Amino acid sequence: MGDDAPDEEKFDRLWRDHAAAVLAYARRRVDGDQADEVVAETFVVAWRRLREIPEAARPWLFGVARRVSANVRRSEQRREALHDRLAAQPRPTTGDPSGLVGRALDRLPADDRELLMLLAWDGLTRPETAAALGCSRGALAVRLHRARRRLKTVMTNLAGESGPALLPATVPGGLR
């Protein structure tokens, strides 16, 4: 791409001339929506390295797309392996013979459940949990307050459904 056109024009031409071919290439290597991700990431790399792209851009783009596709496949494999490991782990015990807490956790939004489990099951401190979730300590405090409130509401509703079951005086696992 050795001409003197401004970068935006070079990139627009690169996209116009090769995006469909890169998409077709990606679709042969990864699943559905992941192909769009491969194309997007390939052109992000192309934008960053625009001045390094040779005149024969298509083979260069395919090389980038090949590496991005491999990364996407590896990420998917890691995600599936993690899911399998988590599914195989026993549910946390809470000293809750009726299983009320476990059922309540299952009904919470995934973000609330993750937050509560990091603190109660995994034993992280609040600063460690904030780091794991990629949020500030202040944001964690707000999220924790809301998650506790939702957990209490769900537990109350479940206790009402199951008759005379008693709610624990505190939320298990040191979440108080």
N, C-alpha and C positions, 0 to 999 in steps of 0.2 A: 504494500500500500504506500509506495514511495512518493506519491505526489505531494504538492504543497497545499492541499485543501485544508481548511480549518478542521480541527479534531471532530467537531460535531458532524460535519459533512462526511468525513471519512467513516465515522461510526454509523451514520444513517445509511450510507451506501453498503457498508459491511452487513448491517442488519437486513437491508432490503435484498441483497444478493444471496445471503447465506442462511438466514434464520430458518427457512422452511427445510433446507437440507439438514441443518443441525437438529431440528425437531424430529425429522424422520429417522436420523441416526440414533437419537436418544430413545425414541419409541421402540427401537429394536433391542435396546439394552436394559431399560427399566420400565416399571409399570406406569400406567396412566398419568396421574398428576405429577409423578416424579419426573416425567419427561419434560414437563414445563419448567420444573425446578432446575433441571440440568441445562436447559436452554438459557434460562435467566442467569444462572451462575456462570455459564460459559461466556455470555456477553458481558458480564461484570468483569471477568478476567480480561476479556478483549478490550474493554474500555480502559482498564488500568494499564494494560500493556500495548495500547494502540500503536505506539511508535515502533514496537518490536515486531509487529505482525508482518510476515513476508508478503511479497506480491501475490503469491499463490496462497490466499488466505484460507480457503476451504480445508485443506489438509491440516493446517495449523489449528483451526477451530475444532476439527474432529478430534485432534489429539487432546485438546483441552476438554472437550465433551467426554472423551473416553475416561480421563482421570476424574472428572466430576461424577460421571456415572458410577465409577468404582467406589468413590466416596459415599455416594447415595446408597449403593447396595450394602456397603459395610455398615453404614449408620442404621439401615433397616435391620440388618442381621443382629446388630448389638441391641437395638430396641426390642426385637422379638425375643432374644435371649434373656434380656432383663425382665420382660413380661413373664416369660416362662419361669424364671427363678422366683419372681415375686409371687406368682400364682402357686408355686410349690411350697412356699413358706407357710408355716402354721399361722393362723390368725392370732393376734396378740391376746394373751389371757389378761383378764381384768378383774378376776375375783368376782365376776358377775355371773352367778349360776344361771340366771334366766337368759343370758346372752343379749340383754337389752342394749348394752353399750355397743357391741359388735353390730347389731342390727341398725342402731342409730347411725353409726359411722358409715355403714353401707348406704344409707339414704342421704348422706351429706353430699354436696357438690365435691368433685374431685379435688379442687384446690383447698377446700376446708379440710378434707380428710388428710391430704398430704401434709398440711401444716400441723395438724394435731398429731399425726403419726410421727413426724420428725421429732416433735417435742416429747411425746409420751412413750412411743415404742422405741425409737432410735436413740433417745436420750440426749439429743442435742440441746445446747443452751440456746437462749433466745438470740444472742449475737450469731451463733453458728447457724441457727435456722434461717435468720435473715440472709446470711451469706449464701446458704444453700438455695434459697428461693430467689436470690438476686434482688432483694429489696432492702430498703433502709430499716433501721431498728424502729423508727417511728411508724413506718408503713406496716411492719410486722405487728406492732402493738395493736394497730387498728384492725388488721386482718384477724389477729388472734381473738380480740374482743368479739368481733362479728361471728367468727367460727364457733366460739364458746356459746354465744347466744343461740345460734342455729342448732347446735348440738343439744342444748338444753330443751329447746322447743321440740325437736324431734323425739328426744327421750321422753318428754312429758306426753306427747301424742302416743308413742308406742306403749307407755305404761298404762295410759287410759284404754288402749285397745285390748291389752292383755289382762285386764281386770285388776286384782288386788296387788299386783307387783309393785314393789316400792322402788322409788328412785334412789340411787346412791346419794348420800349427803354431799359428796363432792364428785367432781369429774375425775375419773381414775387417771393414773399416770402422771401426777404432778402438774396438771394443766392449770391449776388454780394459781 
